[in-house]
Amino acid sequence: MNTLIGTYECKVDTKGRLMLPSGLKKQMLSILEEGFVLKRSVFQPCLELYPMSQWNALMEKMNGLNRFSKKNNDFIRKFSAGVKMIEIDGNGRLLIPKDLIAFAGIEKELVVSSAINIVEIWDKDNYESVISNSDDFAELAEDVMGNDIDE
């Protein structure tokens, strides 16, 4: 799996089960059996679904942090708060734990959106609010990508 593509509107049932959109599931066929990690986003009120291989690569990087630094320990603790291992069942569903549903403010309708090599899970209203705030996107794009001279 190189990158994931797509944004999908879905519903979560009363038990917190989300049916993985078929377009996304097709892209993830080779990694479905690996399992996933679901966690709180650092910057937004959404959830991040990491394929296990992506999670392990990130953990390898974090494992290099000096644990005798308070700042590093605080970061690791907060970053890993609420982290859950997730499996996709035979029907293509994943169960979102109640504490993570509460963190993301998920009601019934949600948006599942690819973010390069992970998947973000948003309450639909929160997602629309963040995406529609495009006033500063042109400036952000220039700041992040404008100085990239590799073409």
C-alpha positions as CSV (number, residue, x, y, z in Angstrom):
1,M,0.0,0.0,0.0
2,N,1.5,3.3,-1.1
3,T,-1.3,5.9,-0.6
4,L,-5.0,5.8,0.0
5,I,-7.4,7.9,-2.0
6,G,-10.9,9.0,-1.3
7,T,-13.4,10.7,1.0
8,Y,-16.6,8.8,1.9
9,E,-19.7,9.7,3.8
10,C,-20.9,6.9,6.1
11,K,-23.0,6.2,9.2
12,V,-22.1,4.7,12.5
13,D,-24.6,2.4,14.2
14,T,-25.7,2.7,17.8
15,K,-23.0,0.2,18.8
16,G,-20.3,2.3,17.3
17,R,-19.8,0.0,14.2
18,L,-18.6,1.6,11.0
19,M,-18.9,-0.2,7.7
20,L,-15.7,0.4,5.8
21,P,-16.5,2.0,2.4
22,S,-16.0,-0.5,-0.4
23,G,-13.8,1.9,-2.4
24,L,-11.4,2.2,0.6
25,K,-11.7,-1.4,1.5
26,K,-10.5,-2.4,-2.0
27,Q,-7.4,-0.2,-1.6
28,M,-6.7,-1.9,1.7
29,L,-7.3,-5.5,0.8
30,S,-3.6,-6.5,1.1
31,I,-3.4,-5.1,4.7
32,L,-6.8,-6.0,6.2
33,E,-5.5,-9.0,8.0
34,E,-2.6,-7.0,9.6
35,G,-5.0,-5.1,11.9
36,F,-5.1,-1.4,12.6
37,V,-4.5,1.1,15.3
38,L,-7.2,3.8,16.0
39,K,-6.2,6.9,17.9
40,R,-7.1,10.5,18.7
41,S,-5.7,13.0,16.2
42,V,-3.2,15.4,17.7
43,F,-4.5,18.6,16.0
44,Q,-8.2,18.0,15.2
45,P,-11.2,16.5,16.8
46,C,-11.1,13.4,14.6
47,L,-9.7,9.8,14.8
48,E,-6.8,8.4,12.8
49,L,-6.8,4.8,11.6
50,Y,-3.3,3.5,11.0
51,P,-2.6,0.3,9.2
52,M,-0.4,-1.8,11.5
53,S,2.7,-1.4,9.2
54,Q,2.4,2.4,9.3
55,W,1.9,2.3,13.1
56,N,4.9,0.1,13.6
57,A,7.1,2.5,11.5
58,L,5.9,5.4,13.6
59,M,6.5,3.5,16.8
60,E,10.0,2.7,15.7
61,K,10.7,6.4,15.3
62,M,9.1,7.2,18.6
63,N,11.1,4.5,20.3
64,G,14.2,6.4,19.5
65,L,13.1,9.3,21.8
66,N,15.1,9.7,25.0
67,R,12.8,8.5,27.8
68,F,14.9,10.4,30.4
69,S,13.5,13.7,28.9
70,K,10.3,14.8,30.6
71,K,9.1,16.5,27.4
72,N,9.5,13.2,25.5
73,N,7.7,11.2,28.1
74,D,4.9,13.7,28.2
75,F,4.6,13.6,24.4
76,I,4.6,9.8,24.3
77,R,1.9,9.6,27.0
78,K,-0.4,12.1,25.4
79,F,0.2,10.8,21.9
80,S,-0.7,7.2,22.9
81,A,-3.7,8.2,25.1
82,G,-6.7,6.2,24.0
83,V,-4.9,4.1,21.4
84,K,-6.8,1.0,20.5
85,M,-6.0,-2.0,18.3
86,I,-8.8,-2.5,15.8
87,E,-9.7,-5.4,13.5
88,I,-12.0,-5.3,10.5
89,D,-14.6,-8.1,10.8
90,G,-15.8,-10.4,8.0
91,N,-18.5,-8.0,7.1
92,G,-16.1,-5.1,6.6
93,R,-17.0,-3.3,9.8
94,L,-14.8,-1.8,12.5
95,L,-15.9,-1.0,16.1
96,I,-15.1,2.5,17.3
97,P,-14.7,2.5,21.1
98,K,-17.0,4.8,23.0
99,D,-14.3,6.9,24.4
100,L,-13.0,7.7,20.9
101,I,-16.5,8.4,19.6
102,A,-16.8,10.9,22.4
103,F,-13.4,12.5,21.7
104,A,-14.3,13.0,18.0
105,G,-17.9,14.1,18.7
106,I,-19.2,11.5,16.4
107,E,-23.0,11.4,16.3
108,K,-24.4,9.3,13.5
109,E,-23.1,10.6,10.2
110,L,-19.4,10.7,9.6
111,V,-16.8,11.2,7.0
112,V,-14.0,8.7,6.3
113,S,-11.2,10.5,4.5
114,S,-7.8,9.3,3.3
115,A,-4.8,11.2,4.6
116,I,-1.9,9.8,2.4
117,N,-1.2,6.5,4.3
118,I,-3.7,6.7,7.1
119,V,-7.5,7.2,7.3
120,E,-9.2,10.0,9.2
121,I,-12.6,9.4,10.8
122,W,-14.7,12.6,11.4
123,D,-18.1,13.6,12.6
124,K,-19.6,15.0,9.4
125,D,-20.4,18.4,10.8
126,N,-16.9,18.8,12.2
127,Y,-15.3,17.7,8.9
128,E,-17.4,20.2,6.9
129,S,-16.6,23.0,9.3
130,V,-12.8,22.4,9.0
131,I,-12.9,21.9,5.2
132,S,-15.1,24.9,4.5
133,N,-12.7,27.1,6.3
134,S,-10.6,27.6,3.2
135,D,-9.8,31.3,3.8
136,D,-6.2,30.4,4.7
137,F,-5.8,27.3,2.5
138,A,-4.0,29.2,-0.3
139,E,-1.5,30.7,2.2
140,L,-1.1,27.3,3.9
141,A,-0.4,25.6,0.5
142,E,2.2,28.2,-0.3
143,D,3.9,27.9,3.1
144,V,3.9,24.1,3.0
145,M,4.5,23.4,-0.7
146,G,5.6,26.7,-2.2
147,N,9.3,26.4,-1.5
148,D,9.5,22.8,-2.8
149,I,12.0,23.1,-5.6
150,D,12.0,19.4,-6.5
151,E,9.7,19.0,-9.5
